Amino acid sequence: MDDTDTLDVLAGLQRTGIRPGLSRIRRLVARLGHPERAFPAVLITGTNGKGSTAVFLDAILRAGGYRTGCFTSPHLVDVRERIVLDGRPIDAATFAALAIEVRDAMAAGTRPVRATYFEALTAIGFLAFARAGVDLAVVEVGMGGRYDSTNVCDPLVSVLTNVSLDHTAFLGPTVDAIASEKVGVARPGRVCVTAVADGIFERVVGPALDAIAAPARRLGHDVRVVRREDGRIDWTGHGGRLEGIPVGLPGSFQVENAALALAAAETLVETGWVLDAAAMRAGIAGATWPGRFQKVHERPTVILDGCHNPGAAIRLAETLRAEPPTRPLVMVHGSRADKDVGTVLQTLVPCVDAVVETGIPGLAPPDVLAPLAATGGDGKVPVEVVPDLRQAVARAMALAGPGGTVLITGSLYLVGAALASEPWAQEV
């Protein structure tokens, strides 16, 4: 989360913050010889699920024999997680060399490109994919769509997972305003796969796609998925059907993401890519994505799930109901102050037996969040404040006992810090 996990040549860019717009990234990729034009891409946006959808699709393509690049954000432990080649994070030496190349391009000439941290990483990712000669890149949008730096690529297929309130200071105060930004990843005449709610589609997404003659493939309309009791899915696409597919990523909310990835893969097939049923099944079954309902310990069970906005909280609560963990269930929570923490806690706290608010540098002070957690449980769920993450997990494990469950959730940065330090491995 801080400068210590990045190369010195990029560390200062962490302080530039978010500055939407494409002018800087366009100038930067032009100086680098337009690496974004060297490979075809699928561009994936949405409020929640876009990263999971990306790794599902990446796994399908690799199972089909294609060489892939996958660009996602944020990272959990190491910044190189954001740039993946053939299922593996970019190696440190290559990343360092490309970072220096991007830094030098930013500084060249009489008009330096004052790129943000994310813009520089986007450029590094696109350079890595171009130099590696990937067959296709699966690219997750960082925020929004229209003015996100990833939108300088020209996708064969675009994906819009869903829309709910998040990043309202940058994308707008309503879901309609946010949807209008996210649908900006669509391209004229090319399919956009989406799972947005009917109302948002009818008011915003559908008219925007009609305006550029971009066909829509809608989950629940053109694409359907059913989750079986055993967790496998039956999927019906635009022209095919697959039954009994095991889903590699845990959590009932992954069903929708898997269905969207399959729909994107089917669309690629229609444009000439070769992906048979075996590749689609293998990709969905074999996908991995740390920090998304990830079980990391037994006795007690410890689960990590990055859940930082109301939409993600709804999906996590649905999973807790569909796949009930052993009780008592103790939640270790921490969040950034700029998130809608109150709504997240109102959704999650009634699902658990106790809450331990904690934090890491950069997150909101846990004693500020504790009253929101207490309110979320109507005062019926005990809430404790343990500022140190390691001590907070130890306390939660003690409250859960060997037969219970600890859920570490909230900010992805908190989840990343937990993955890096593995506090569940300590003696309690």
Rosetta blueprint (number, residue, H / E / L):
1 M L
2 D L
3 D H
4 T H
5 D H
6 T L
7 L L
8 D H
9 V H
10 L H
11 A H
12 G H
13 L H
14 Q H
15 R H
16 T H
17 G L
18 I L
19 R L
20 P L
21 G L
22 L L
23 S H
24 R H
25 I H
26 R H
27 R H
28 L H
29 V H
30 A H
31 R H
32 L L
33 G L
34 H L
35 P H
36 E H
37 R H
38 A L
39 F L
40 P L
41 A E
42 V E
43 L E
44 I E
45 T E
46 G L
47 T L
48 N L
49 G L
50 K H
51 G H
52 S H
53 T H
54 A H
55 V H
56 F H
57 L H
58 D H
59 A H
60 I H
61 L H
62 R H
63 A H
64 G L
65 G L
66 Y L
67 R L
68 T E
69 G E
70 C E
71 F E
72 T L
73 S L
74 P L
75 H L
76 L L
77 V L
78 D L
79 V H
80 R H
81 E H
82 R H
83 I E
84 V E
85 L E
86 D L
87 G L
88 R E
89 P E
90 I L
91 D L
92 A H
93 A H
94 T H
95 F H
96 A H
97 A H
98 L H
99 A H
100 I H
101 E H
102 V H
103 R H
104 D H
105 A H
106 M H
107 A H
108 A L
109 G L
110 T L
111 R L
112 P L
113 V L
114 R L
115 A L
116 T L
117 Y H
118 F H
119 E H
120 A H
121 L H
122 T H
123 A H
124 I H
125 G H
126 F H
127 L H
128 A H
129 F H
130 A H
131 R H
132 A H
133 G L
134 V L
135 D L
136 L E
137 A E
138 V E
139 V E
140 E E
141 V L
142 G L
143 M L
144 G L
145 G L
146 R L
147 Y L
148 D L
149 S H
150 T H
151 N H
152 V H
153 C L
154 D L
155 P L
156 L L
157 V E
158 S E
159 V E
160 L E
161 T L
162 N L
163 V L
164 S L
165 L L
166 D L
167 H L
168 T H
169 A H
170 F H
171 L H
172 G L
173 P L
174 T L
175 V H
176 D H
177 A H
178 I H
179 A H
180 S H
181 E H
182 K H
183 V H
184 G H
185 V H
186 A L
187 R L
188 P L
189 G L
190 R L
191 V L
192 C E
193 V E
194 T E
195 A L
196 V L
197 A L
198 D H
199 G H
200 I H
201 F H
202 E H
203 R H
204 V H
205 V H
206 G H
207 P H
208 A H
209 L H
210 D H
211 A H
212 I L
213 A L
214 A L
215 P L
216 A E
217 R E
218 R E
219 L E
220 G L
221 H L
222 D L
223 V E
224 R E
225 V E
226 V E
227 R E
228 R L
229 E L
230 D L
231 G L
232 R L
233 I E
234 D E
235 W E
236 T E
237 G L
238 H L
239 G L
240 G L
241 R E
242 L E
243 E E
244 G E
245 I E
246 P L
247 V L
248 G L
249 L L
250 P L
251 G L
252 S L
253 F L
254 Q H
255 V H
256 E H
257 N H
258 A H
259 A H
260 L H
261 A H
262 L H
263 A H
264 A H
265 A H
266 E H
267 T H
268 L H
269 V H
270 E H
271 T L
272 G L
273 W L
274 V L
275 L L
276 D L
277 A H
278 A H
279 A H
280 M H
281 R H
282 A H
283 G H
284 I H
285 A H
286 G H
287 A L
288 T L
289 W L
290 P L
291 G L
292 R L
293 F L
294 Q E
295 K E
296 V E
297 H E
298 E L
299 R L
300 P L
301 T E
302 V E
303 I E
304 L E
305 D E
306 G E
307 C L
308 H L
309 N L
310 P H
311 G H
312 A H
313 A H
314 I H
315 R H
316 L H
317 A H
318 E H
319 T H
320 L H
321 R H
322 A H
323 E L
324 P L
325 P L
326 T L
327 R L
328 P L
329 L E
330 V E
331 M E
332 V E
333 H E
334 G E
335 S L
336 R L
337 A L
338 D L
339 K L
340 D L
341 V H
342 G H
343 T H
344 V H
345 L H
346 Q H
347 T H
348 L H
349 V H
350 P H
351 C H
352 V L
353 D L
354 A E
355 V E
356 V E
357 E E
358 T L
359 G L
360 I L
361 P L
362 G L
363 L L
364 A L
365 P L
366 P H
367 D H
368 V H
369 L H
370 A H
371 P H
372 L H
373 A H
374 A H
375 T H
376 G H
377 G L
378 D L
379 G L
380 K L
381 V L
382 P L
383 V E
384 E E
385 V E
386 V L
387 P L
388 D L
389 L H
390 R H
391 Q H
392 A H
393 V H
394 A H
395 R H
396 A H
397 M H
398 A H
399 L H
400 A H
401 G L
402 P L
403 G L
404 G L
405 T E
406 V E
407 L E
408 I E
409 T E
410 G E
411 S L
412 L H
413 Y H
414 L H
415 V H
416 G H
417 A H
418 A H
419 L H
420 A H
421 S H
422 E L
423 P H
424 W H
425 A H
426 Q L
427 E L
428 V L
